[in-house]
Amino acid sequence: MITSDRMAAVDRNAAAVGVPRKQLMESSGNAVARVVRESADAGASVAVVAGRGNNGGDAFVAARFLDEYDVTVHLLGRPETIGTDISRENWDALQRAELPTEVVKDAAALDLGDPDVVVDAVLGTGVSGAPREPEASAIEAVNDADATVVAVDVPSGMDADTGETPGVAVAADRVVTFHDTKPALAERDDVTVADIGIPEAAELFVGPGDLQQLERDPHAHKGDFGRVLVVGGGPYTGAPALSAQAALRAGADLAYLAVPDSIAATVQGYSESLIVDSYAGKRLRPECVDGLLERAAEVDVVVLGPGLGDADDTLAAVRQFLAAYDRRAVVDADALQVVPEVETDADLVCTPHQGELKKMGRAADRGEAAESASGDAGAASSTADDWRERADAVEDFAADLGQTLLVKGAYDVISDGETTRVNRTGNPGMTVGGTGDVLAGATAAMFSTLDAVPAASIGAYANGAAGDRVVDEHGYGLLATDLLDALPAALWGGQDD
């Protein structure tokens, strides 16, 4: 089963792996035509009622495949207002083939005649709310026809995710949906699920389609897109600063840092955009935890680990924090090793490379042989060609842990034990220290507004895509700080890459 938003992302991801929407539309229209043939004999009359989106484009294609029928295509609105290039191309193909078409300028006067079959392609899965004109009148005309009604993807007027019909909706006899069942159709027995050639890779690999989740309400206010608190530093100063700056570059509205007062001035010096709040001492200790919990209650996501070090009392403080914390956190670096030991109500995204995964108490057994030279400085110890075995192992471990894992590698593997995604962006230049800190901050920004798996998936994609944008300029001499400026373009400028 797949939601409408996820289906839109998969469509775009399919194009990114070499299967363009135009090809998918051809397969979709062919599938609709097959169901029409099952519904009426050759020579029957077919009225296609099409809107101006891709749903209508699927129906234009179907009309071309029904040359043994008496087909008329009724377009709701002027051809120049057809919303996508591929739908317009398929409308133009009908004109060049001199197939019967009518432009409906007044839906109240829509005359379908007395067809044997009506193809409903008025509205698609991306539309919600009560239909407006001219679609509402067209839907009523479809329902008034004494004909078998074949709906394209979902009956027009029905919410594809909820099944709700807030206004008039098509009463379909058959539904042809594409790739996978939509939630609203799950209980129906009149649905044909058509395989239109979307490869597994379009769902498995994180791609530009996933970035559609980042669209923003133009009326949003400061804070709507996340407040992130980075708890880190002590032995190191750069790591927490990188994470906080990455959170801002990835769209978080505010980034706070909780660091020892011995390094607070140094950390503040990295950027005037950071809000630094210190606690006494040179490293995180158990007596600091109550204050951190108070600060954490005021933000959306905590990043726990960058630059903390692995002193015994620091790890004890991490255990104490996680045991008492019940919100969202990204756990990175030395803090990762204590996660399996702690019972927590928090929703965690853990970001280990292979060596850190072993410290968490379990090697990714089937991927263990694929060690790389990246070591603690790099993103992972793995190779691109072992990712399927590693994905199975990571999924098993995530299920046991009850949390989401983002295991860094040549291919990053993201899983919560049920849903598993794989990210292929990034390059060997990213074995330099600090890229994992950037990843943790970017993931936290995503986790402010998205669930764990999508947040981790987009965080990994953006981090790697930023690295891919800067490697051409800097080669394998790129620095983690180079990724910061590239993150916005990777997220909002790279959806068509």
PEBEL-V614962 format. One record per residue. N is the residue number from 1. RES is the residue in one letter. PSI is psi in radians with two decimals (NA if undefined). BURIAL is b if it has 24 or more other ideal C-beta (glycine too) atoms within 12 Angstrom, else e. Layout:
n:res:psi:burial
N:RES:PSI:BURIAL
N:RES:PSI:BURIAL
//
This chain:
n:res:psi:burial
1:M:2.53:e
2:I:2.37:b
3:T:2.90:b
4:S:-0.71:b
5:D:-0.75:b
6:R:-0.64:b
7:M:-0.71:b
8:A:-0.68:b
9:A:-0.73:b
10:V:-0.68:b
11:D:-0.84:b
12:R:-0.66:b
13:N:-0.60:b
14:A:-0.74:b
15:A:-0.66:b
16:A:-0.44:b
17:V:0.23:b
18:G:0.17:e
19:V:1.61:b
20:P:2.78:e
21:R:-0.56:b
22:K:-0.71:b
23:Q:-0.70:e
24:L:-0.65:b
25:M:-0.67:b
26:E:-0.75:b
27:S:-0.65:b
28:S:-0.81:b
29:G:-0.67:b
30:N:-0.69:b
31:A:-0.69:b
32:V:-0.75:b
33:A:-0.67:b
34:R:-0.72:e
35:V:-0.62:b
36:V:-0.74:b
37:R:-0.59:b
38:E:-0.35:e
39:S:-0.31:b
40:A:2.62:b
41:D:2.78:e
42:A:2.48:e
43:G:-0.25:e
44:A:2.78:b
45:S:2.39:b
46:V:2.20:b
47:A:2.08:b
48:V:2.10:b
49:V:1.94:b
50:A:2.36:b
51:G:-2.98:b
52:R:0.25:b
53:G:-2.90:b
54:N:-0.44:b
55:N:-0.75:b
56:G:-0.65:b
57:G:-0.69:b
58:D:-0.69:b
59:A:-0.61:b
60:F:-0.75:b
61:V:-0.79:b
62:A:-0.70:b
63:A:-0.64:b
64:R:-0.52:b
65:F:-0.07:b
66:L:0.77:b
67:D:-0.23:e
68:E:0.05:e
69:Y:2.86:b
70:D:1.58:b
71:V:2.36:b
72:T:2.28:b
73:V:2.15:b
74:H:1.95:b
75:L:2.18:b
76:L:1.65:b
77:G:3.04:b
78:R:2.49:e
79:P:-0.60:b
80:E:-0.19:e
81:T:0.11:e
82:I:2.32:b
83:G:-0.36:b
84:T:2.67:b
85:D:-0.72:e
86:I:-0.60:b
87:S:-0.71:b
88:R:-0.68:b
89:E:-0.70:b
90:N:-0.53:b
91:W:-0.79:b
92:D:-0.60:e
93:A:-0.62:b
94:L:-0.67:b
95:Q:-0.78:e
96:R:-0.55:e
97:A:-0.05:e
98:E:0.72:e
99:L:2.60:b
100:P:2.13:e
101:T:2.63:b
102:E:2.35:b
103:V:2.06:b
104:V:1.84:b
105:K:-0.38:e
106:D:1.78:e
107:A:-0.45:b
108:A:-0.39:e
109:A:0.22:e
110:L:2.14:b
111:D:1.88:e
112:L:-0.11:b
113:G:-2.45:e
114:D:1.19:e
115:P:2.76:b
116:D:-0.59:b
117:V:2.40:b
118:V:2.24:b
119:V:2.03:b
120:D:1.86:b
121:A:0.69:b
122:V:-0.90:b
123:L:2.57:b
124:G:-2.93:b
125:T:-0.32:b
126:G:0.08:b
127:V:2.34:b
128:S:2.89:b
129:G:2.99:e
130:A:2.37:e
131:P:2.48:b
132:R:3.13:e
133:E:2.54:e
134:P:-0.03:b
135:E:-0.67:b
136:A:-0.80:b
137:S:-0.63:b
138:A:-0.69:b
139:I:-0.72:b
140:E:-0.67:b
141:A:-0.68:b
142:V:-0.79:b
143:N:-0.50:b
144:D:-0.33:e
145:A:2.44:b
146:D:1.31:e
147:A:2.81:b
148:T:2.22:b
149:V:2.14:b
150:V:2.00:b
151:A:2.46:b
152:V:1.97:b
153:D:-0.91:b
154:V:2.53:b
155:P:2.29:b
156:S:2.37:b
157:G:-0.21:b
158:M:2.32:b
159:D:2.12:b
160:A:-0.41:b
161:D:-0.63:b
162:T:-0.36:e
163:G:-0.01:e
164:E:2.59:e
165:T:1.45:b
166:P:-0.23:e
167:G:-2.64:e
168:V:2.52:b
169:A:2.64:b
170:V:2.33:b
171:A:1.57:b
172:A:2.54:b
173:D:-0.56:b
174:R:2.56:b
175:V:2.28:b
176:V:1.90:b
177:T:2.82:b
178:F:2.40:b
179:H:-0.88:b
180:D:2.80:b
181:T:2.41:b
182:K:2.60:b
183:P:-0.66:b
184:A:-0.31:b
185:L:0.02:b
186:A:-0.58:e
187:E:0.03:e
188:R:2.58:e
189:D:0.23:e
190:D:0.43:e
191:V:2.30:b
192:T:2.13:b
193:V:1.97:b
194:A:2.25:b
195:D:2.00:e
196:I:0.22:b
197:G:0.30:b
198:I:2.12:b
199:P:2.76:e
200:E:-0.61:e
201:A:-0.53:b
202:A:-0.45:b
203:E:-0.63:b
204:L:-0.85:b
205:F:2.36:b
206:V:2.36:b
207:G:-3.04:b
208:P:-0.44:b
209:G:-0.56:b
210:D:-0.44:b
211:L:-0.22:b
212:Q:-0.35:b
213:Q:-0.20:b
214:L:0.05:b
215:E:2.46:e
216:R:2.55:e
217:D:2.17:e
218:P:-0.24:e
219:H:0.30:e
220:A:2.78:e
221:H:2.87:e
222:K:2.29:e
223:G:-0.30:e
224:D:-0.39:e
225:F:0.46:b
226:G:2.35:b
227:R:2.15:b
228:V:2.35:b
229:L:2.11:b
230:V:2.07:b
231:V:1.89:b
232:G:-3.00:b
233:G:2.99:b
234:G:-1.56:b
235:P:-0.51:b
236:Y:2.58:b
237:T:-0.56:b
238:G:-0.63:b
239:A:-0.91:b
240:P:-0.60:b
241:A:-0.71:b
242:L:-0.78:b
243:S:-0.78:b
244:A:-0.74:b
245:Q:-0.65:b
246:A:-0.67:b
247:A:-0.74:b
248:L:-0.78:b
249:R:-0.45:b
250:A:0.13:b
251:G:-0.07:b
252:A:2.55:b
253:D:-0.61:b
254:L:2.47:b
255:A:2.12:b
256:Y:2.66:b
257:L:2.36:b
258:A:1.90:b
259:V:2.80:b
260:P:2.56:b
261:D:-0.31:e
262:S:-0.35:e
263:I:0.04:b
264:A:-0.77:b
265:A:-0.68:e
266:T:-0.79:b
267:V:-0.75:b
268:Q:-0.58:b
269:G:-0.28:e
270:Y:-0.55:b
271:S:2.42:b
272:E:-0.19:e
273:S:-0.21:e
274:L:2.52:b
275:I:1.87:b
276:V:2.22:b
277:D:2.09:b
278:S:2.86:b
279:Y:2.77:b
280:A:2.46:e
281:G:-3.06:b
282:K:-0.15:b
283:R:2.92:b
284:L:2.30:b
285:R:2.82:b
286:P:-0.58:b
287:E:-0.18:e
288:C:-0.21:b
289:V:-0.72:b
290:D:-0.74:e
291:G:-0.66:b
292:L:-0.68:b
293:L:-0.64:b
294:E:-0.74:e
295:R:-0.70:b
296:A:-0.49:b
297:A:-0.24:e
298:E:0.05:e
299:V:3.04:b
300:D:-0.64:b
301:V:2.48:b
302:V:2.39:b
303:V:2.07:b
304:L:2.01:b
305:G:-0.60:b
306:P:2.05:b
307:G:0.14:b
308:L:-0.59:b
309:G:3.10:b
310:D:0.51:b
311:A:2.59:e
312:D:-0.77:e
313:D:-0.48:e
314:T:-0.79:b
315:L:-0.60:b
316:A:-0.67:b
317:A:-0.66:b
318:V:-0.78:b
319:R:-0.79:b
320:Q:-0.72:b
321:F:-0.87:b
322:L:-0.61:b
323:A:-0.52:e
324:A:-0.20:b
325:Y:2.46:b
326:D:0.41:e
327:R:-2.60:b
328:R:2.47:b
329:A:2.55:b
330:V:2.14:b
331:V:2.26:b
332:D:2.87:b
333:A:-2.43:b
334:D:-0.42:b
335:A:-0.35:b
336:L:-0.63:b
337:Q:-0.32:b
338:V:-0.19:b
339:V:-0.80:b
340:P:-0.29:b
341:E:-0.21:e
342:V:2.35:b
343:E:2.11:e
344:T:2.60:b
345:D:0.06:e
346:A:2.69:b
347:D:1.94:b
348:L:2.51:b
349:V:2.04:b
350:C:2.32:b
351:T:1.08:b
352:P:2.67:b
353:H:-3.14:b
354:Q:-0.69:b
355:G:-0.71:b
356:E:-0.56:b
357:L:-0.69:b
358:K:-0.70:b
359:K:-0.46:b
360:M:-0.14:b
361:G:0.02:e
362:R:2.16:b
363:A:2.64:b
364:A:1.53:b
365:D:-0.82:e
366:R:-0.18:e
367:G:0.11:b
368:E:-0.48:e
369:A:-0.29:e
370:A:1.28:b
371:E:2.48:e
372:S:3.09:b
373:A:0.12:e
374:S:-0.56:b
375:G:-2.65:e
376:D:-0.38:b
377:A:-0.39:e
378:G:-3.08:b
379:A:-0.46:b
380:A:2.95:b
381:S:1.52:b
382:S:2.95:b
383:T:2.84:e
384:A:-0.53:e
385:D:0.08:e
386:D:0.20:b
387:W:-0.54:b
388:R:-0.76:e
389:E:-0.72:b
390:R:-0.65:b
391:A:-0.73:b
392:D:-0.77:e
393:A:-0.73:b
394:V:-0.72:b
395:E:-0.75:b
396:D:-0.78:b
397:F:-0.73:b
398:A:-0.69:b
399:A:-0.75:e
400:D:-0.71:e
401:L:-0.53:b
402:G:0.38:e
403:Q:3.03:b
404:T:2.32:b
405:L:2.40:b
406:L:1.68:b
407:V:2.02:b
408:K:2.46:b
409:G:-3.05:b
410:A:-0.68:b
411:Y:2.16:b
412:D:2.46:b
413:V:2.22:b
414:I:2.24:b
415:S:2.56:b
416:D:0.22:b
417:G:-0.28:e
418:E:-0.89:e
419:T:2.28:b
420:T:2.29:b
421:R:2.77:b
422:V:2.35:b
423:N:2.34:b
424:R:0.07:b
425:T:2.83:b
426:G:2.97:b
427:N:2.91:b
428:P:-0.35:b
429:G:-0.29:b
430:M:0.18:b
431:T:-0.14:b
432:V:2.57:b
433:G:2.52:b
434:G:-0.33:b
435:T:-0.53:b
436:G:-0.58:b
437:D:-0.68:b
438:V:-0.75:b
439:L:-0.78:b
440:A:-0.75:b
441:G:-0.73:b
442:A:-0.70:b
443:T:-0.68:b
444:A:-0.70:b
445:A:-0.75:b
446:M:-0.70:b
447:F:-0.26:b
448:S:-0.51:b
449:T:-0.21:b
450:L:2.84:b
451:D:3.00:e
452:A:-0.88:b
453:V:-0.85:b
454:P:-0.65:b
455:A:-0.83:b
456:A:-0.64:b
457:S:-0.83:b
458:I:-0.63:b
459:G:-0.80:b
460:A:-0.77:b
461:Y:-0.82:b
462:A:-0.73:b
463:N:-0.81:b
464:G:-0.69:b
465:A:-0.62:b
466:A:-0.74:b
467:G:-0.67:b
468:D:-0.53:b
469:R:-0.56:b
470:V:-0.26:b
471:V:-0.54:b
472:D:-0.58:e
473:E:-0.73:e
474:H:-0.17:e
475:G:-2.61:e
476:Y:0.21:e
477:G:0.29:e
478:L:2.69:b
479:L:2.75:b
480:A:-0.59:b
481:T:-0.45:b
482:D:-0.55:b
483:L:-0.51:b
484:L:-0.86:b
485:D:-0.39:e
486:A:-0.25:b
487:L:-0.82:b
488:P:-0.75:b
489:A:-0.64:e
490:A:-0.56:b
491:L:-0.77:b
492:W:-0.21:b
493:G:0.00:e
494:G:0.32:b
495:Q:-0.28:b
496:D:0.14:e
497:D:NA:b
//
